[in-house]
Amino acid sequence: MLEKIKDFFKKIAQSLWGTFESKAEIRKFATLAFTFFCIIGIYWAMRPIKDSVFGVMVGMENQPLAKIFSVCIMLPLVMLYTRLIDKYKRDNVFYILVIAYGIIALIFMGLFLHPYYGLENTAMSPYRLIGWFWYVYVESFGSLMVALFWVIVTDVTLPESAKRGFPLIYMFGQLGNIVGPLVLRAKRLGFENSAPIVGICAFIMFFTGIILWVFMRVTPQEQLMGYKALRHPSTGSGSAQDRAVFGKAKKKSVGFFEGLKMIWNHGYLLGILFIISVYEIVVTIFDFHFKVMAKAAFPQEAANAAYLAEYGVYTGIVASLCVLFGINNIQRKLGMFASLFMMPFLVAIAIFIFRFFTALPVVFWIMVFAKAVNYALNQPTIKQLYIPTTKGVRYKSQGWIEMFGARFAKTTGSLINLTLKIFTNKYGALMGVNFFLTISSSISFGLVILWLFVAFYLANKHKQAIENKEVVC
């Protein structure tokens, strides 16, 4: 009976993700999946607290300025990240960052518990700097730790293996998306505010570092080979010309601004930056309206955090269902073209609904589906676009694109959001909001049309590189 049940679930897994080549490959992706589960669980536990704390301390109307402020902070953080990548091994950088973020989280917990500087003081003011820095802290964690994790994963994964393993990692990430905000919330655990939750997240960060440390030391070496193994001179694989090209690429020194130069000089990298940016601009516009309406409906910090946590839980549930019912099969069976085209099509539908139906429940579900499909389909697809690139390009350009580039896109969306106040002051609340929605929706729809053309270009370049076992750049 047990064998029949085991075979049943095995057939389901194979139909969804394909057949793994060995038990070692399964263990590899299972460990990476659990690591990602912890990272995403931490982030989505802190994300509702990010907005609830900022709304109570500073005021949600200042959120667009907070996103702009986060870009100013992200530039030196990306520079620090790049220096660490240059100086230390990729996994050592992960340990350094996870320890640093954990210690800072404990400091924030202490500040939030303070009777005057913390959450007990309900006076709202743009001069309460703790709220600003907390907002940037959570934003940077979501950018740095997630991007660094995927840099490590893509560096130790072959293209065919990625098709099997990446959706599994993302499925566990969505479970973290559910469990984090579902369990780690103040009201559920009996706390008056969210300060203790921040401390709990700190200790989970330390635990996550231990998981990756063990993984890097017990995983067989053949499971830690990435795309470079197909072209590395020491493997003897590929043509002599291919080995020479890869050898030169590996020796080339890649400085901090070299990553930005790489993006500018290679249309492939610019294309990745563009599709990530368009998504972030559109969702930033959605997100601002959603958070303002949520703060008006739930003004108390713990209640607001609980409502936003529900949003996180439902996002995780929808994303998990997407993966469970095989949304990754679009890429695996229909190819990169279909995967890259589906997201802009769905975003265009969301823009139309957002323009004409702006009640809180409607915007809630727009945000849920926009985030869920992005996590379940769009992001795994984008990660695979980095595979046919050299190690230097992955580490430096991916950092710029996913950390600084994505933040710059959010800044663009925030600047658009700031015009809402201009329109409402000039035309009144009702007409000003209506005018703003018309302008922002038109801009968003135009960007999505361009997204479709860029997606076609990227899919074509990726296909050629994989078929010829080449690097794009």
C-alpha positions in Angstrom: 0.0 0.0 0.0 2.8 2.4 1.0 4.6 1.6 -2.3 1.5 2.4 -4.3 1.1 5.7 -2.5 4.8 6.4 -3.1 4.6 5.6 -6.8 1.5 7.8 -7.1 3.2 10.9 -5.7 6.3 10.0 -7.7 4.3 10.1 -11.0 2.7 13.4 -10.0 6.1 14.9 -9.3 7.5 13.6 -12.6 4.5 15.0 -14.5 5.0 18.4 -12.9 8.8 18.8 -12.8 10.3 15.9 -14.9 12.5 13.1 -13.7 15.5 13.9 -11.6 18.6 12.1 -12.6 19.7 10.8 -9.2 19.1 10.9 -5.5 22.0 13.3 -5.1 20.3 15.7 -7.5 17.0 15.4 -5.4 18.9 16.0 -2.2 20.7 19.0 -3.7 17.5 20.7 -4.8 15.6 19.7 -1.6 18.3 21.4 0.5 18.3 24.5 -1.7 14.5 24.6 -1.7 14.5 24.5 2.2 17.0 27.3 2.3 14.9 29.4 0.0 11.9 28.5 2.1 13.6 30.1 5.1 14.7 33.2 3.2 11.3 33.8 1.7 9.5 33.0 5.0 11.7 35.6 6.8 11.1 38.2 4.1 7.3 37.7 4.0 7.1 37.7 7.8 8.9 41.1 7.9 7.3 42.6 4.8 3.8 43.3 6.4 5.7 44.7 9.4 7.7 46.9 7.1 4.5 48.7 6.0 2.6 48.6 9.3 5.6 50.0 11.2 6.2 52.7 8.6 2.6 53.6 8.4 2.3 54.0 12.2 5.6 55.9 12.7 6.0 57.9 9.5 2.7 57.8 7.5 1.8 55.7 4.5 1.5 58.8 2.3 5.3 59.0 2.5 5.8 55.5 1.1 6.8 56.7 -2.4 9.6 58.8 -0.8 10.7 55.7 1.2 11.1 53.8 -2.0 13.2 56.6 -3.5 15.2 56.7 -0.3 15.8 53.0 -0.5 17.5 53.5 -4.0 19.9 56.0 -2.5 20.8 53.4 0.2 21.0 50.5 -2.2 23.8 52.0 -4.3 26.4 51.8 -1.5 25.0 48.4 -0.5 25.5 47.1 -4.0 29.0 48.5 -3.9 29.6 46.6 -0.7 28.1 43.4 -2.1 30.4 43.7 -5.1 33.5 44.1 -3.0 32.5 41.1 -0.9 32.0 39.0 -4.1 35.5 40.1 -5.3 37.1 39.3 -2.0 35.3 36.1 -0.7 33.8 33.0 -2.1 30.1 33.2 -3.0 28.9 31.1 -0.1 31.1 33.1 2.4 29.4 36.3 1.2 26.1 34.7 2.1 27.2 33.9 5.6 28.5 37.4 6.1 25.3 39.0 5.0 23.0 36.7 6.9 24.9 37.3 10.1 24.9 41.1 9.5 21.1 41.2 8.8 20.4 39.0 11.8 22.3 41.3 14.2 20.6 44.4 12.7 17.2 42.7 13.1 17.9 42.2 16.8 18.8 45.9 17.1 15.5 46.9 15.5 13.6 44.7 17.9 15.2 46.5 20.8 14.3 49.9 19.3 10.7 48.9 18.6 10.3 47.8 22.2 11.5 51.2 23.5 8.6 53.1 25.1 9.5 56.4 23.4 11.3 55.5 20.2 9.4 52.3 19.6 5.9 51.2 18.7 4.3 52.2 22.0 4.7 55.8 20.8 1.8 56.2 18.3 2.7 59.8 17.3 3.1 59.8 13.5 5.9 62.0 12.1 8.1 62.1 9.0 11.0 62.7 11.3 10.9 59.3 13.0 14.0 58.0 11.3 13.6 54.5 12.7 10.6 53.9 10.5 12.6 55.1 7.4 15.6 52.9 8.1 13.4 49.9 9.0 11.6 50.2 5.6 15.0 50.3 3.7 16.3 47.4 5.8 13.5 45.1 4.8 13.6 46.2 1.2 17.3 45.6 1.0 17.0 42.1 2.6 14.5 41.1 -0.1 16.9 42.3 -2.8 20.3 41.3 -1.6 19.6 37.9 0.0 17.3 36.6 -2.7 19.6 37.8 -5.5 22.7 36.3 -3.8 20.9 33.0 -3.2 20.0 32.7 -6.9 23.5 33.7 -8.0 24.8 30.8 -6.0 22.1 28.4 -7.3 22.6 29.3 -11.0 26.4 29.0 -10.5 26.1 25.4 -9.5 23.3 24.2 -11.8 23.3 23.0 -15.4 20.5 24.1 -17.8 18.6 20.8 -18.0 18.9 20.3 -14.3 17.6 23.8 -13.7 14.4 22.9 -15.6 13.7 20.2 -13.0 15.0 21.8 -9.9 14.2 25.5 -10.1 10.4 25.1 -10.0 10.8 22.9 -6.9 12.9 25.6 -5.2 10.3 28.1 -6.1 7.5 25.9 -4.8 9.2 25.8 -1.4 9.7 29.5 -1.7 6.0 29.9 -2.0 5.4 27.6 1.0 7.7 30.0 2.9 5.6 32.8 1.5 2.6 31.2 3.2 4.1 29.9 6.5 6.1 33.1 7.3 3.2 35.6 7.4 0.7 33.0 8.5 2.7 32.0 11.7 5.0 34.9 12.4 2.4 37.6 13.2 1.9 39.5 16.5 -1.8 38.8 17.0 -1.4 35.0 16.4 1.5 34.7 18.8 -0.1 36.9 21.5 2.2 39.9 21.2 0.9 43.5 21.4 3.0 44.6 18.5 5.4 43.2 15.9 8.7 43.8 17.7 9.2 40.2 19.0 8.5 38.9 15.5 11.6 40.8 14.2 13.7 39.0 16.9 12.4 35.6 15.8 13.3 36.4 12.2 16.8 37.2 13.3 17.4 33.7 14.7 15.9 32.1 11.6 18.4 34.1 9.5 21.3 32.6 11.6 19.8 29.1 11.1 19.6 29.7 7.3 23.3 30.4 7.2 24.0 27.1 8.9 21.9 25.2 6.3 23.8 26.6 3.4 27.2 26.0 5.2 26.3 22.3 5.6 25.1 22.1 2.0 28.3 23.4 0.5 30.3 20.8 2.5 28.3 17.6 2.1 27.0 18.0 -1.5 29.0 15.9 -4.1 31.2 18.0 -6.3 29.5 16.8 -9.5 26.3 18.4 -8.2 28.0 21.7 -7.8 29.0 22.1 -11.4 27.2 24.8 -13.4 27.0 25.9 -17.0 30.7 26.8 -17.0 31.5 23.1 -16.7 30.3 22.7 -20.3 32.9 25.1 -21.5 35.6 25.2 -18.8 39.1 24.6 -20.2 39.9 21.9 -17.5 36.9 19.7 -18.5 38.1 19.3 -22.0 34.6 19.7 -23.2 33.6 22.0 -26.1 35.7 23.1 -29.0 39.2 24.5 -28.6 37.8 27.9 -29.7 35.0 27.6 -27.0 37.5 26.8 -24.3 39.7 29.7 -25.3 36.8 32.1 -25.3 35.6 31.0 -21.9 39.2 31.1 -20.5 39.5 34.8 -21.5 36.1 35.6 -20.0 37.1 34.0 -16.7 40.4 35.9 -16.5 38.8 39.2 -17.2 38.6 41.5 -14.1 35.1 42.7 -13.4 34.9 45.8 -11.2 31.8 47.3 -9.6 31.0 49.7 -12.5 32.0 47.0 -15.0 28.7 45.3 -14.2 26.8 48.5 -15.3 29.0 48.7 -18.4 28.2 45.1 -19.2 24.4 45.8 -19.1 24.8 48.9 -21.3 26.9 47.1 -23.9 24.9 43.9 -24.2 21.3 44.0 -25.5 20.6 40.7 -23.8 21.3 42.1 -20.3 19.4 45.3 -21.1 16.5 43.2 -22.1 16.5 41.4 -18.8 16.7 44.7 -17.0 13.8 46.1 -19.1 11.3 43.3 -18.4 12.1 43.4 -14.7 11.8 47.1 -14.6 8.5 47.3 -16.4 7.0 44.7 -14.0 8.3 46.7 -10.9 7.0 50.0 -12.2 3.5 48.7 -12.8 3.3 46.8 -9.5 4.7 49.8 -7.5 1.8 51.8 -8.8 -0.6 49.0 -7.7 1.1 48.5 -4.4 1.0 52.2 -3.3 -2.8 52.4 -3.7 -3.3 49.0 -2.0 -1.2 50.0 1.0 -2.9 53.4 1.4 -6.3 51.9 1.3 -5.2 49.1 3.7 -3.8 51.7 6.2 -7.1 53.6 6.1 -9.1 50.5 6.7 -6.8 49.1 9.5 -5.0 52.0 11.2 -3.6 50.1 14.2 -0.1 48.6 13.7 -0.8 45.0 14.6 -4.2 44.9 12.7 -2.6 46.5 9.7 0.3 44.0 9.8 -2.2 41.1 10.1 -4.2 42.3 7.1 -1.0 42.6 5.0 0.1 39.2 6.3 -3.1 37.8 4.9 -2.2 39.3 1.5 1.2 37.5 1.8 -0.5 34.2 2.7 -2.9 34.3 -0.2 0.0 35.3 -2.6 1.9 32.2 -1.4 -1.2 30.0 -1.8 -1.9 31.1 -5.3 1.7 30.8 -6.4 2.0 27.3 -4.8 -1.1 26.2 -6.6 0.3 27.6 -9.9 3.5 25.5 -9.4 1.6 22.5 -8.1 -0.7 22.4 -11.2 2.3 22.7 -13.4 2.6 26.3 -14.5 6.3 25.6 -15.0 5.3 23.1 -17.8 4.8 26.2 -19.9 8.5 26.7 -20.0 9.5 23.0 -19.9 7.1 21.9 -22.6 6.3 25.0 -24.6 9.7 26.7 -24.3 11.1 30.1 -23.2 8.9 32.0 -25.7 5.7 31.0 -24.1 7.0 31.6 -20.5 8.2 35.1 -21.3 5.1 36.1 -23.2 2.5 34.9 -20.5 3.5 37.5 -17.8 3.1 40.7 -19.8 -0.3 39.4 -21.2 -1.5 38.9 -17.6 -0.2 42.2 -16.4 -2.1 43.9 -19.3 -5.3 42.4 -18.0 -4.5 43.5 -14.4 -3.9 47.1 -15.6 -7.3 47.1 -17.3 -9.1 45.9 -14.1 -7.1 48.2 -11.9 -8.1 51.2 -14.0 -11.9 50.6 -13.7 -12.3 48.7 -10.4 -10.3 50.3 -7.5 -12.1 49.0 -4.4 -9.8 47.5 -1.7 -10.9 43.8 -2.2 -10.3 44.1 -6.0 -6.9 45.7 -5.6 -6.1 43.0 -2.9 -6.6 40.2 -5.5 -4.9 42.1 -8.3 -1.8 42.3 -6.0 -2.1 38.6 -5.0 -2.2 37.3 -8.6 0.4 39.8 -9.9 2.9 38.7 -7.2 1.9 35.0 -7.3 2.4 34.5 -11.1 5.6 36.5 -11.0 7.0 34.2 -8.3 5.7 31.0 -9.8 6.5 31.6 -13.5 8.2 34.9 -14.4 11.0 34.8 -11.8 12.1 31.1 -12.5 12.1 31.9 -16.2 14.2 35.1 -15.7 16.7 33.2 -13.6 17.2 30.7 -16.4 18.1 33.6 -18.7 21.3 34.1 -16.7 22.5 30.5 -17.2 24.1 31.0 -20.7 26.3 33.8 -19.3 29.8 33.8 -17.8 30.3 33.8 -14.1 31.6 37.4 -14.0 28.5 38.6 -15.9 26.2 36.7 -13.6 27.7 38.0 -10.4 28.1 41.6 -11.4 25.3 42.3 -13.9 22.7 40.3 -11.9 23.5 42.3 -8.8 23.0 45.6 -10.7 19.8 44.4 -12.4 18.0 42.7 -9.5 19.2 44.9 -6.7 19.9 48.4 -8.0 18.0 48.2 -11.3 14.8 46.9 -9.7 15.0 49.6 -7.0 15.5 52.3 -9.7 12.3 50.9 -11.4 10.5 51.1 -8.1 11.7 54.7 -7.8 10.2 55.4 -11.2 6.9 54.0 -10.1 7.1 56.0 -6.9 7.7 59.2 -8.8 4.6 58.4 -10.8 2.7 57.9 -7.5 3.9 61.2 -6.2 2.0 62.9 -9.0 -1.3 61.8 -7.4 -1.0 64.5 -4.8 -0.4 67.1 -7.6 -3.5 66.0 -9.4 -5.7 65.9 -6.3 -4.6 69.4 -5.3 -5.3 70.7 -8.7 -8.5 68.9 -9.7 -9.9 67.7 -6.4 -9.9 64.3 -4.8 -12.3 62.4 -7.1 -11.3 63.9 -10.4 -7.6 64.0 -9.5 -7.6 60.3 -8.7 -9.5 59.5 -11.9 -7.0 61.5 -13.9 -4.1 59.9 -12.2 -5.4 56.4 -12.9 -5.9 57.2 -16.6 -2.4 58.6 -17.0 -0.6 55.8 -15.0 -2.6 53.0 -16.7 -1.8 54.4 -20.1 1.9 54.6 -19.4 1.8 51.1 -17.9 0.0 49.6 -20.9 2.5 51.2 -23.3 5.4 49.7 -21.4 3.8 46.2 -21.4 3.6 46.4 -25.3 7.3 47.0 -25.4 7.8 44.2 -22.9 6.4 41.7 -25.5 9.0 42.7 -28.1 11.8 42.4 -25.7 10.6 39.0 -24.5 10.7 37.7 -28.1 14.3 38.9 -28.4 15.5 37.4 -25.1 13.8 34.0 -25.8 15.5 33.8 -29.2 19.0 34.6 -27.9 18.6 32.1 -25.0 17.5 29.4 -27.4 20.4 29.9 -29.7 23.0 29.9 -26.8 21.7 26.7 -25.2 21.4 24.8 -28.5 25.0 25.8 -29.5 26.4 25.5 -25.9 27.6 29.1 -26.1 27.5 32.0 -23.7 25.5 35.1 -24.7 27.9 37.4 -23.0 
